[in-house]
Amino acid sequence: LQIDGRDARAVMGKVLARMHGETAGLRANLASSRFAPMYWKLYGEPEAFDLVLLQGGRRQVLRVPGSRDLPAAIAAEADFSRTYRFERLPCGGALLTVGSFVWPDKEAFLAFTRDAFARIKADGVTTLIIDIRANEGGNDDMWRDGLLPYLATQRYQWASAFKKRVMTADPAKGEAVGDVVSGPLETWLDPDPGNPLRFNGKTYVLIGERTYSSAILFTNVMQHFGFAQIAGVGGLARADQSGGTRSTELANSGLTVG
């Protein structure tokens, strides 16, 4: 009911008002994994938290010591083995969990997927499930280079059109800083039929309430070009979106603006 004397609903209202995401459901799911750092940004870092709970119809007051450990959800994002996993399933199945399309060492991700598809081939896997339920996006080249070489069976596009705000002027294209430019994406990528590790079995992509940004584009490609069937919970984010971020360090304060 309360956190440090503040109404819990009011606290969550402030957190949700600052959370990205185009639907209430998406913002709620993202806030659930980011509540600790958002509370810290809004209210600071007390040594202990005074909580008022409603349990079994009765009010209960607790004083809980604070912690300097990373919240579990954030710590997991920095753990490769928790973000990317490969598991064999019964009856010729395999589960490939891809928790993010951003990782500081791209080569480590590429080595992981290469090893996973080598095991898939060696074990005679016939059904592959790619779990991106907790994948909030990242860089498109991660899945173009790390997954599609093993899954694409025809030419494909990673998107059909673009809309961008110009951040760096390009006089050759007539683009000035601040311009908004849109148009079709005409680049097609070819499959690699000679890839000895290409998977030819049944593929499913499992999406969820936190699948977002580049993970949505990956889902679109897999569905649109017939590389996989899509399963799970959708409808919480736009199907036609992705975005880039640009960070700028302010010269006087040293603060970074994203």
C-alpha positions in Angstrom: 0.0 0.0 0.0 2.9 2.4 0.8 6.6 2.7 0.2 8.4 5.1 2.5 5.1 6.8 3.3 4.2 7.3 -0.3 1.0 5.8 -1.8 2.1 2.7 -3.9 -0.3 3.6 -6.7 1.1 7.1 -6.9 4.6 5.7 -7.0 3.7 3.3 -9.8 1.9 6.2 -11.7 5.1 8.2 -11.7 7.2 5.2 -12.8 4.7 4.3 -15.7 4.6 8.0 -16.8 8.4 7.8 -17.4 8.4 4.3 -19.0 8.7 3.9 -22.8 6.3 1.8 -24.8 3.2 2.6 -26.9 0.6 0.7 -24.9 -0.2 0.4 -21.2 0.4 -3.3 -21.2 3.9 -2.9 -22.6 4.8 -0.1 -20.2 3.6 -2.2 -17.3 5.7 -5.2 -18.3 8.8 -3.1 -18.8 8.3 -1.3 -15.5 8.0 -4.6 -13.6 11.6 -5.5 -14.5 12.9 -1.9 -14.1 11.1 -0.8 -10.9 14.2 -0.8 -8.7 16.3 1.6 -10.8 13.3 3.8 -11.6 12.5 4.1 -7.9 16.1 5.0 -7.2 16.0 7.7 -9.9 12.8 9.2 -8.6 13.4 9.0 -4.8 17.0 8.4 -4.1 18.7 5.6 -2.2 17.5 5.2 1.4 19.3 2.8 3.7 16.1 1.0 4.4 12.5 0.9 3.0 9.4 1.2 5.1 6.6 -0.8 3.5 2.9 -1.1 4.3 1.5 -4.3 2.9 -2.1 -5.6 2.8 -1.9 -9.4 3.4 -5.0 -11.5 4.1 -7.0 -8.4 4.7 -4.7 -7.1 7.4 -2.2 -4.3 7.2 1.4 -5.3 7.9 4.3 -2.9 8.4 7.8 -3.9 7.4 11.2 -2.3 7.5 13.5 -3.8 4.8 17.2 -2.9 4.5 18.3 -1.5 1.2 20.8 -3.4 -1.0 23.7 -2.2 -3.2 23.5 -5.4 -5.3 22.3 -5.1 -8.8 18.6 -6.0 -9.2 18.2 -9.6 -10.5 16.6 -8.4 -13.8 19.5 -6.1 -14.5 22.2 -8.6 -13.4 20.7 -11.2 -15.8 21.1 -8.8 -18.7 24.9 -8.8 -18.1 25.1 -12.6 -17.9 25.6 -14.2 -21.3 24.6 -17.7 -20.1 21.3 -16.3 -18.8 20.6 -14.2 -21.9 21.5 -16.9 -24.5 20.7 -20.6 -23.9 20.4 -23.8 -26.0 18.5 -26.8 -24.7 17.5 -30.1 -26.2 13.9 -31.1 -25.9 12.2 -34.5 -26.2 11.0 -35.9 -29.5 13.6 -34.2 -31.7 13.1 -30.7 -30.4 15.4 -27.9 -29.4 14.9 -24.6 -27.6 17.1 -21.6 -28.5 16.6 -18.7 -26.1 17.7 -15.3 -27.4 17.1 -12.8 -24.7 18.5 -9.7 -26.5 19.7 -8.5 -29.8 22.4 -6.3 -28.3 25.6 -7.6 -26.7 29.0 -5.8 -26.3 30.8 -8.8 -27.9 29.0 -9.6 -31.1 31.5 -12.3 -32.0 30.6 -14.2 -28.8 26.9 -14.2 -29.9 27.8 -15.4 -33.4 29.9 -18.2 -31.9 27.0 -19.2 -29.7 24.5 -19.5 -32.6 27.1 -21.3 -34.7 27.6 -23.8 -32.0 23.9 -24.2 -31.4 23.1 -24.9 -35.0 26.1 -27.3 -35.2 24.5 -29.2 -32.2 21.1 -29.1 -33.9 22.6 -30.7 -37.0 24.6 -33.3 -35.1 21.6 -34.3 -33.0 19.2 -34.5 -35.9 16.8 -31.9 -34.4 13.6 -31.7 -36.4 11.7 -28.9 -34.5 13.3 -25.7 -33.3 11.7 -23.1 -31.0 13.3 -19.7 -30.8 12.3 -18.0 -27.6 12.3 -14.1 -27.8 9.6 -13.5 -25.2 12.0 -11.3 -23.1 13.9 -9.8 -26.0 13.4 -6.1 -26.0 15.4 -5.5 -29.2 18.9 -4.2 -30.1 20.7 -4.3 -33.4 19.2 -5.8 -36.5 22.6 -7.2 -37.7 22.7 -9.5 -34.7 19.9 -11.6 -36.0 20.7 -11.0 -39.7 24.2 -12.4 -39.1 23.5 -14.7 -36.2 20.3 -16.5 -37.1 19.1 -15.9 -40.7 22.1 -17.6 -42.3 20.8 -20.9 -40.7 17.1 -20.2 -41.3 16.5 -18.2 -44.5 15.3 -20.2 -47.5 14.7 -17.3 -49.9 15.7 -13.7 -50.4 14.4 -11.3 -47.8 14.2 -7.8 -46.6 14.6 -6.8 -42.9 12.1 -4.0 -43.4 10.1 -2.6 -46.3 10.4 1.2 -45.7 12.1 3.7 -43.4 11.5 7.1 -41.8 14.4 8.9 -40.1 15.3 12.2 -38.7 18.7 13.4 -40.1 21.3 13.8 -37.4 24.3 14.2 -39.7 24.0 16.3 -42.8 24.6 14.6 -46.1 24.8 17.3 -48.9 25.2 14.6 -51.6 21.7 13.4 -50.7 20.3 16.8 -50.1 19.8 16.0 -46.4 20.2 18.7 -43.7 20.2 18.2 -40.0 16.7 18.0 -38.7 15.1 16.9 -41.9 12.7 14.0 -41.8 13.3 11.6 -44.7 11.2 8.6 -45.6 11.2 6.1 -48.5 11.3 2.4 -49.4 14.1 0.1 -48.4 15.2 -1.6 -51.6 18.0 -3.8 -50.2 17.4 -7.5 -50.4 19.6 -10.1 -48.6 20.2 -13.5 -50.1 20.1 -16.9 -48.3 23.1 -19.1 -48.0 22.0 -22.4 -49.6 25.5 -23.8 -49.2 25.6 -23.3 -45.4 26.3 -26.8 -44.1 24.5 -25.9 -40.8 21.3 -24.5 -42.4 18.3 -25.9 -40.5 15.6 -27.5 -42.6 13.1 -28.6 -40.0 10.1 -26.9 -38.4 10.8 -23.5 -36.8 8.6 -21.6 -34.3 9.3 -18.1 -32.9 7.9 -17.7 -29.4 7.0 -14.0 -28.7 5.7 -12.4 -25.5 4.8 -9.3 -23.6 8.3 -7.9 -23.7 9.2 -8.6 -27.3 10.0 -5.2 -28.7 11.9 -3.1 -31.3 14.4 -5.2 -33.4 12.9 -8.4 -32.0 9.6 -7.4 -33.7 11.4 -6.8 -37.0 12.9 -10.3 -36.6 9.5 -11.7 -36.0 8.1 -9.9 -39.0 10.8 -11.3 -41.3 10.4 -14.9 -40.0 6.6 -14.7 -40.5 6.4 -12.7 -43.8 8.9 -14.8 -45.7 7.7 -18.1 -44.3 10.8 -19.0 -42.3 8.8 -19.8 -39.1 5.4 -19.9 -37.5 4.8 -17.4 -34.7 3.4 -18.3 -31.4 2.7 -16.6 -28.1 1.3 -13.3 -26.9 1.4 -10.2 -29.1 -0.5 -7.0 -29.6 1.3 -4.9 -27.0 3.6 -3.0 -29.4 3.4 -1.7 -33.0 4.4 -4.3 -35.5 6.0 -1.8 -37.9 8.6 -0.2 -35.7 12.2 -0.1 -34.6 14.4 2.7 -33.7 18.0 3.9 -33.1 19.4 5.7 -30.2 22.1 8.5 -30.2 24.0 9.5 -27.1 25.5 12.9 -26.6 27.7 14.0 -23.7 27.0 17.6 -22.6 30.2 19.5 -22.6 29.7 21.5 -19.4 28.0 19.0 -17.1 29.3 15.8 -18.4 25.8 14.3 -18.3 24.8 12.0 -21.1 21.6 12.6 -23.0 20.1 9.7 -24.9 
